[in-house]
């Protein structure tokens, strides 16, 4: 007669898996104790935070015109960097995509480039470009561009790899060129994903561009750093609220576009 | 002319045109399995050759071997006096552009319009952005695509998105895209498989009429005996990797085909009496 009793609920872990689990748990506990996080310090920090918040309100609107001007520069920096990054991400993604890349060497080289651009944070790129092209928005634009090649390149390549292979097979059977195949059968199918990635890149670029100013790469970040350095917290508050409004506005517009196009 | 009118035509048999496709001694093995052993058959312009056989007898492999989507191990494939197995990569590409393929699945780009999908067929003989989208295509190409759509009865759907069509309509658009290639030989791999009986019959009738009206050599695989009988001129049966049956569709009958599907493998009965 066949065995009908239910199998054990849990599988007994092997020795290696169990050891790994213990090591990982130990590392997590050690990490908590290493970062100096304690209730005592957090409680002690509340009055300092309260004092700063008190000095932040009401926000100082005296420098609002200058802040809005810099906010516009920040947005333009994000927009231009993002557009350049997305344009360059597409050909690199094609070279990196399985089944579309013309040669394995090109595929691996493109994937390595995308990985490099993605793994190095945009702040580090900004530091490098500030040294290369000097202080100002140009360095910020280049940092955003490189970061977006890494971000969008990966998602563009994945979207193209996941596109339905049927239309591609139909066109390659009749002798269509690789370019024809990409623009006729792959890009149209990957387009919703391209749009979503591009809009998300823009949102990410706007948030990122604020920080880039802290290392001298132009935009509103420079103003924020100066305000904090001078303990000018009410001006800093105005800047933070302006940034908040910009990020929310970009996200809302992005949502509307996403809903319409996808 | 409708398919039925073709079938009822009382004309005596006219001299047949020379074959467009001639397959001789074709063999293909996948690992330990010998799929095609020694396949020999031909297809002529304006004629529909139905390829029948049980599942796994290598019908699809045979069609794919003709255009070298699968590389045959032995034998010859001659299409329009060109030996296909000897073609280099570039010549193979040029050769494939002259062969239309209709798949079981329509393989349309769902997000694009019907017209753009049909225009993609021109990529067999042209390249560049003008072939990617109907808005970029030259007037002559757009007109030709509309004529192809009219030939499959869907000219009024030109700007509709392909993914809004029914299965039968999608398969018709795939046929219009194939016509846009201006092929001389058409290979259709179970084009009626995913369609309901009515749509499947209409599609096979369309293919049959197009082959006759445009003088195309059509080789079609179908598992539906009634379609095979109604919409073909010749029937070629595959079993055990060889052609074991050749019939003129006008004298073939359903019982004969049923018997062919049901009999055990390794029986060879090449019906030479009907070998026109």
Contacts between the chains, C-beta under 8 A, distances in Angstrom:
chain1	res1	chain2	res2	distance
A	166	B	103	7.5
A	166	B	105	5.5
A	166	B	107	3.8
A	167	B	107	5.1
A	167	B	108	6.5
A	167	B	109	4.8
A	169	B	103	7.8
A	169	B	107	6.5
A	170	B	101	7.2
A	170	B	103	6.6
A	170	B	107	3.9
A	170	B	174	7.5
A	170	B	177	7.6
A	171	B	120	6.2
A	171	B	123	6.1
A	173	B	67	6.7
A	173	B	69	6.7
A	173	B	96	6.2
A	173	B	101	5.0
A	174	B	96	6.0
A	174	B	97	5.7
A	174	B	99	7.8
A	174	B	100	7.6
A	174	B	101	7.1
A	174	B	121	6.9
A	174	B	123	6.5
A	174	B	124	4.2
A	174	B	181	5.6
A	175	B	93	4.2
A	175	B	94	6.7
A	175	B	95	8.0
A	175	B	96	4.4
A	175	B	97	4.1
A	175	B	123	7.5
A	175	B	124	5.5
A	176	B	120	7.6
A	176	B	123	3.9
A	176	B	124	7.2
A	176	B	127	7.4
A	177	B	123	7.3
A	177	B	127	4.7
A	179	B	127	7.2
A	180	B	123	4.8
A	180	B	127	5.4
A	180	B	128	7.8
A	180	B	131	6.1
A	180	B	132	6.9
A	183	B	129	7.1
A	183	B	132	4.6
A	184	B	109	7.0
A	184	B	120	5.1
A	184	B	123	6.9
A	184	B	131	7.2
A	184	B	132	5.1
A	185	B	109	5.6
A	185	B	120	7.6
A	188	B	109	5.1
A	188	B	111	5.0
A	188	B	112	5.2
A	189	B	109	6.2
A	189	B	110	7.6
A	189	B	111	6.4
A	191	B	111	6.7
A	192	B	111	7.9
